[in-house]
Amino acid sequence: MLLIALTASIVVLVPAKAYAACCGWRVTERYYSDATLTTQVGTCFDDECAGTYTCTGTQTAYETATQTCCDRCLQ
């Protein structure tokens, strides 16, 4: 019984993943003409911190996305 309580306490003390403290994201989506991802034809930028979403060019099914944290939460 003591082992179960100790194990539960240790699990609670394990730090969360790094992205758990992020409250807002900046996401950049890049769109390409085909599956080779060599010719970029469009871009969308979603800035949750500024509340903006803008796109230029053409959106296709061939996309890559990157995200960065733009706002940290207080813990």
Summary of the structure (lengths in Angstrom):
residues: 75
radius of gyration: 19.8
end to end distance: 31.2
largest distance: 61.9
contacts: 161
relative contact order: 0.26
helix: 21%
strand: 48%
